[in-house]
Amino acid sequence: MLRGGRGWHRGRWAAAHGAASGLAQESTLAQAQAGEVVTVQELRGGGRFVQRLLDLGFLPGTPVTVVRRFGVQGPVEVVVQGCRLGMRRAEAERVLVKKG
């Protein structure tokens, strides 16, 4: 089970699942383009924030479709596990994803 505690998701989970191995195509959800499908690799942030994302369905390995972006610094609309969500750009920057 994933824990939302500080550093745990970046440390042990990432090391065990290769998310921190420096893959060339890793980026943040905020960097993904409209229409692109990406896979969640890692969640960054405090315990409550990470738990909230997990509750919304942002589990590592889950595909996320970027529906649209509202400007360069605006929010991002995504579909995760069949649910359409709007995220602040600052929140999307804390979701590390892998393209493709």
N, C-alpha and C positions, 0 to 999 in steps of 0.2 A: 504494500500500500504506500502511496506517496504521502509524504508529510509536508505541510506547508511551512515548517520551521525555516528560519533563516539559514541559507547556505546548504541545507540538506539536498534540495533538488538540484543544485548546481554541482555539488560534490559527489556524493555516493551514487545517486541515480544516473547522473550524466556519465560518470566514469564506467558504471556497470553497463550502460547501454550505448556507449560510443558517441554521445551527443556533444562531448567536449573534445572530440578528437581532431578538431580543426578542419572539418570537411569544407571543401571549396565553395559549395553552394548554400551555406548557411547564411541567413539574414533574419531580420525582424519582420513581423507581420506588417508593420507600418511601411516597409519597403516594397511589399508585394504589389503588383499591378492589378487593376480591375480585370476580372475574368480568370485570374491565375489560381490554380489549386496548389496549396502548399501543405506540408505535414508538420504538426507541432513537434518540436524537439525538446524544448526546455522552457520553463516558466521562471521569470526573474522577479524578485520583489519580496515584500514582507509576507508573513504568514497568512494574514487575513486576505490580502490581495490574491495570493496564489490559491488559497482555498476557494475564493469566489470564482476564479477562472476554472478550477477543477469542477466546481458545482455547475458551471455553465456548459461543461462538456469539452473544455480544452485539455484533454488528456494527451500525454505524450504518445505519438504515433497516429493521432487522429487527423484526418484530412480536413482542411479548412478552405473554403472557396471565397475569394475576395469578390464581392458583388460590385462595389464601387468605392471610390475615394472622393472625398469632398475637399478638393483643393490640395495644395501642397502640404499645408500644416493642419488640415481639418480632420474630422473623424473618418473612420473606415467602417463600411458595412460588410459583414461577413456572414457566411452560412456555415454553421458547425453542427454536426449531427442532426441535420434537418431543421434547425432553428436559425432564423435570420436575426442577427444582432448588430447593434451599432456600438462601436468602441471609440473612446477618445484616443487620439494619436499617442499620447503618453502611455496609455495602457497597451496599445498595439506594439509599441517599442519594447515592451517587456516580454513579448512572446517570441522566442527564438524558433524559427521555422526552417525547413529544408525545402527547396523548390524541387518540383518534379515528382 
